[in-house]
Amino acid sequence: MRPVNLAIGAVTALLLGVSHMAYAASMSEQPGTALAGDSDVIFLRKAADAGTMEIAASRLAQTKASSEPVKAFAAMMIRDHGAANEKMKPIAQRLGIQLPSSPPDVKKQELAQLEQLSGPAFDNAYAQQIGIDAHQDAVALFRKAVDDAKDADVKAFARQTLPTLSHHLDMAKQMAAQVKK
C-alpha cells in the first residue's frame, strides 16, 4: 500500500475516533466522568430526550387537543414519562451523566410546528408523531438497551420501562384510529 493511502487511512481513523469521543464526552457536563460504557451514556441521553419531548408535547396536547382520547393519552404520557425520567435520574447521577431537562433543539422545532395546529389537525399530528412514531423509536431504543447495556442499573431500567412503552405504542395506535374517524 502506498504511504499516502496509509496516511489518509490513519487520519480518517483518528478523526472518526475523535468525533466519537467528543460525542460521548458531551454526554456529561464533566467530560470523562461517566462510569458506564458509551452505549449506556448514549442510551440514557436519548431516553431522556425522548421523555422530555413526549412530556412537552403532551402538555401542549392538554390545551390544544379537541378529542378526549388524545387528552387522556396526553395525561398518561405526562404521568408515565415523568415517572420514568425520575427513575432515570439517580442512575445517570451515579454514572456522572447530566441529563437534559428539556427537548433538544431539533425536537423544539417539531413542537413549534405542532403548536401551530389545532382541532382535528392537532389530534392527528400528535397521535402520529408523539403517539406512534415516537413510541416506535422508544421501543426500539429500549429493546437495544435491554440487550446491550453494560451497567446493571441501566439494563434493569430499560427492562422495567419497555413494557410500559410497548403499552403506550398499542394505546397510540388505538388513539390514532379513533381521531381519524
Secondary structure as a PSIPRED ss2 file (coil, helix, strand):
# PSIPRED VFORMAT (PSIPRED V4.0)

   1 M C   1.000  0.000  0.000
   2 R C   1.000  0.000  0.000
   3 P H   0.000  1.000  0.000
   4 V H   0.000  1.000  0.000
   5 N H   0.000  1.000  0.000
   6 L H   0.000  1.000  0.000
   7 A H   0.000  1.000  0.000
   8 I H   0.000  1.000  0.000
   9 G H   0.000  1.000  0.000
  10 A H   0.000  1.000  0.000
  11 V H   0.000  1.000  0.000
  12 T H   0.000  1.000  0.000
  13 A H   0.000  1.000  0.000
  14 L H   0.000  1.000  0.000
  15 L H   0.000  1.000  0.000
  16 L H   0.000  1.000  0.000
  17 G H   0.000  1.000  0.000
  18 V H   0.000  1.000  0.000
  19 S H   0.000  1.000  0.000
  20 H H   0.000  1.000  0.000
  21 M H   0.000  1.000  0.000
  22 A H   0.000  1.000  0.000
  23 Y H   0.000  1.000  0.000
  24 A H   0.000  1.000  0.000
  25 A H   0.000  1.000  0.000
  26 S C   1.000  0.000  0.000
  27 M C   1.000  0.000  0.000
  28 S C   1.000  0.000  0.000
  29 E C   1.000  0.000  0.000
  30 Q C   1.000  0.000  0.000
  31 P C   1.000  0.000  0.000
  32 G C   1.000  0.000  0.000
  33 T C   1.000  0.000  0.000
  34 A C   1.000  0.000  0.000
  35 L C   1.000  0.000  0.000
  36 A C   1.000  0.000  0.000
  37 G C   1.000  0.000  0.000
  38 D H   0.000  1.000  0.000
  39 S H   0.000  1.000  0.000
  40 D H   0.000  1.000  0.000
  41 V H   0.000  1.000  0.000
  42 I H   0.000  1.000  0.000
  43 F H   0.000  1.000  0.000
  44 L H   0.000  1.000  0.000
  45 R H   0.000  1.000  0.000
  46 K H   0.000  1.000  0.000
  47 A H   0.000  1.000  0.000
  48 A H   0.000  1.000  0.000
  49 D H   0.000  1.000  0.000
  50 A H   0.000  1.000  0.000
  51 G H   0.000  1.000  0.000
  52 T H   0.000  1.000  0.000
  53 M H   0.000  1.000  0.000
  54 E H   0.000  1.000  0.000
  55 I H   0.000  1.000  0.000
  56 A H   0.000  1.000  0.000
  57 A H   0.000  1.000  0.000
  58 S H   0.000  1.000  0.000
  59 R H   0.000  1.000  0.000
  60 L H   0.000  1.000  0.000
  61 A H   0.000  1.000  0.000
  62 Q H   0.000  1.000  0.000
  63 T H   0.000  1.000  0.000
  64 K H   0.000  1.000  0.000
  65 A C   1.000  0.000  0.000
  66 S C   1.000  0.000  0.000
  67 S C   1.000  0.000  0.000
  68 E H   0.000  1.000  0.000
  69 P H   0.000  1.000  0.000
  70 V H   0.000  1.000  0.000
  71 K H   0.000  1.000  0.000
  72 A H   0.000  1.000  0.000
  73 F H   0.000  1.000  0.000
  74 A H   0.000  1.000  0.000
  75 A H   0.000  1.000  0.000
  76 M H   0.000  1.000  0.000
  77 M H   0.000  1.000  0.000
  78 I H   0.000  1.000  0.000
  79 R H   0.000  1.000  0.000
  80 D H   0.000  1.000  0.000
  81 H H   0.000  1.000  0.000
  82 G H   0.000  1.000  0.000
  83 A H   0.000  1.000  0.000
  84 A H   0.000  1.000  0.000
  85 N H   0.000  1.000  0.000
  86 E H   0.000  1.000  0.000
  87 K H   0.000  1.000  0.000
  88 M H   0.000  1.000  0.000
  89 K H   0.000  1.000  0.000
  90 P H   0.000  1.000  0.000
  91 I H   0.000  1.000  0.000
  92 A H   0.000  1.000  0.000
  93 Q H   0.000  1.000  0.000
  94 R H   0.000  1.000  0.000
  95 L H   0.000  1.000  0.000
  96 G C   1.000  0.000  0.000
  97 I C   1.000  0.000  0.000
  98 Q C   1.000  0.000  0.000
  99 L C   1.000  0.000  0.000
 100 P C   1.000  0.000  0.000
 101 S C   1.000  0.000  0.000
 102 S C   1.000  0.000  0.000
 103 P C   1.000  0.000  0.000
 104 P C   1.000  0.000  0.000
 105 D H   0.000  1.000  0.000
 106 V H   0.000  1.000  0.000
 107 K H   0.000  1.000  0.000
 108 K H   0.000  1.000  0.000
 109 Q H   0.000  1.000  0.000
 110 E H   0.000  1.000  0.000
 111 L H   0.000  1.000  0.000
 112 A H   0.000  1.000  0.000
 113 Q H   0.000  1.000  0.000
 114 L H   0.000  1.000  0.000
 115 E H   0.000  1.000  0.000
 116 Q C   1.000  0.000  0.000
 117 L C   1.000  0.000  0.000
 118 S C   1.000  0.000  0.000
 119 G H   0.000  1.000  0.000
 120 P H   0.000  1.000  0.000
 121 A H   0.000  1.000  0.000
 122 F H   0.000  1.000  0.000
 123 D H   0.000  1.000  0.000
 124 N H   0.000  1.000  0.000
 125 A H   0.000  1.000  0.000
 126 Y H   0.000  1.000  0.000
 127 A H   0.000  1.000  0.000
 128 Q H   0.000  1.000  0.000
 129 Q H   0.000  1.000  0.000
 130 I H   0.000  1.000  0.000
 131 G H   0.000  1.000  0.000
 132 I H   0.000  1.000  0.000
 133 D H   0.000  1.000  0.000
 134 A H   0.000  1.000  0.000
 135 H H   0.000  1.000  0.000
 136 Q H   0.000  1.000  0.000
 137 D H   0.000  1.000  0.000
 138 A H   0.000  1.000  0.000
 139 V H   0.000  1.000  0.000
 140 A H   0.000  1.000  0.000
 141 L H   0.000  1.000  0.000
 142 F H   0.000  1.000  0.000
 143 R H   0.000  1.000  0.000
 144 K H   0.000  1.000  0.000
 145 A H   0.000  1.000  0.000
 146 V H   0.000  1.000  0.000
 147 D H   0.000  1.000  0.000
 148 D H   0.000  1.000  0.000
 149 A C   1.000  0.000  0.000
 150 K C   1.000  0.000  0.000
 151 D C   1.000  0.000  0.000
 152 A H   0.000  1.000  0.000
 153 D H   0.000  1.000  0.000
 154 V H   0.000  1.000  0.000
 155 K H   0.000  1.000  0.000
 156 A H   0.000  1.000  0.000
 157 F H   0.000  1.000  0.000
 158 A H   0.000  1.000  0.000
 159 R H   0.000  1.000  0.000
 160 Q H   0.000  1.000  0.000
 161 T H   0.000  1.000  0.000
 162 L H   0.000  1.000  0.000
 163 P H   0.000  1.000  0.000
 164 T H   0.000  1.000  0.000
 165 L H   0.000  1.000  0.000
 166 S H   0.000  1.000  0.000
 167 H H   0.000  1.000  0.000
 168 H H   0.000  1.000  0.000
 169 L H   0.000  1.000  0.000
 170 D H   0.000  1.000  0.000
 171 M H   0.000  1.000  0.000
 172 A H   0.000  1.000  0.000
 173 K H   0.000  1.000  0.000
 174 Q H   0.000  1.000  0.000
 175 M H   0.000  1.000  0.000
 176 A H   0.000  1.000  0.000
 177 A H   0.000  1.000  0.000
 178 Q H   0.000  1.000  0.000
 179 V H   0.000  1.000  0.000
 180 K C   1.000  0.000  0.000
 181 K C   1.000  0.000  0.000
